[in-house]
Amino acid sequence: MFACSGILFNHESPLRDEHFVTQKIVRGAVDILEGKSLTLSLGNSDIIRDWGWAPEYVEGMWHILQHDRPTDFILATGKPMSLKEFTALTFKCLNLNWEDYVTYDETLFRPYDISVTVGDPQKALVDLGWRARTEPRDVVTLLVEAELLRRKDL
């Protein structure tokens, strides 16, 4: 039996459901740009995550399965980004100042949310030659571009 685990840190794509905070931010910002909304309400924006690009993580999973021995790997960028920074970059992509539109709602704070989750992808790099190529800030740009294109095609 060949059994291994891939521990994947946050990996984003335009296919992510709108209930996830990254899509909530991207879609909310585009709603504001289009005049469909005046504000975006968030919970704790001080959390820090390791956001990568999902298609690259799929490649990483393939590499894990091609490895000569079954073992576990972490797929991550290893680069921290706060939710506040994610939000600011999203609005910047749309030439908007996030501070003019974002409000905070304590009912959206998750009491058991982990403050920082950042992965160490070193083993995947050394053993598989895999690394995340898309920087977290570029993930934001890709998500915004995809949302603008999706709405254009509606």
JOQUI-V361512 format. One record per pair of residues at least 24 apart in sequence whose ideal C-beta (glycine too) atoms are under 8 Angstrom apart, sorted by the first residue. I is the first residue (numbers start at 0). J is the second residue. Records with the same first field share a line. If there is no record, write none. Layout:
# JOQUI-V361512
I=J + J
This chain:
# JOQUI-V361512
0=69
1=64 + 69
2=69
3=63 + 64 + 66 + 69 + 70 + 71 + 72
4=71 + 72
5=59 + 60 + 63 + 71 + 72 + 73 + 74
6=71 + 72 + 73 + 74 + 118
7=56 + 59 + 60 + 73 + 74 + 75
8=48 + 49 + 50 + 51 + 73 + 74 + 75 + 76 + 116 + 117 + 118
9=48 + 49 + 50 + 51 + 116
10=50 + 51 + 52 + 53 + 55 + 56 + 74
11=50 + 51 + 52 + 53 + 138 + 142
12=52 + 53 + 54 + 142
13=141 + 142 + 145 + 146 + 149
14=53
15=53
20=82
21=50 + 85 + 142
22=142
24=82 + 85 + 86 + 89
25=89 + 139 + 142 + 143 + 146
26=146
28=86 + 89 + 90 + 92 + 93 + 95 + 97 + 100 + 143
29=93 + 143 + 146 + 147 + 150
31=93 + 95 + 100
32=93 + 95
33=150
37=100
38=100 + 101 + 102
39=86 + 100 + 101 + 102
40=101 + 102 + 103 + 104 + 107
41=82 + 86 + 101 + 102 + 103 + 104 + 107
42=103 + 104 + 105 + 106 + 107 + 108 + 109
43=82 + 107 + 108 + 109 + 112
44=81 + 82 + 83 + 86 + 101 + 103
45=81 + 82 + 83 + 114
46=81 + 82 + 112 + 113 + 114 + 115
47=79 + 80 + 81 + 82 + 114 + 115 + 116 + 117
48=79 + 80 + 82 + 85 + 116 + 117
49=75 + 76 + 77 + 78 + 79 + 80 + 116 + 117 + 118 + 135
50=76 + 80 + 85 + 135 + 138 + 139
51=75 + 76 + 131 + 133 + 135 + 138
52=131 + 132 + 133 + 137 + 138 + 141
55=131 + 132 + 133
56=131
58=129
59=123 + 127 + 129 + 131
62=123 + 127 + 128 + 129
63=123 + 127
66=126 + 127
70=126
72=122 + 123 + 126 + 127 + 129
73=118 + 119 + 120 + 122 + 123
74=118 + 120 + 123 + 129 + 131
75=117 + 118 + 119 + 120 + 131
76=118 + 120 + 131 + 133 + 134 + 135
77=117 + 118 + 119 + 120 + 121 + 131
78=117 + 134 + 135
79=115 + 117
80=135 + 136
85=135 + 139
88=136 + 139 + 140
89=139 + 142 + 143
92=139 + 140 + 143 + 144
93=143
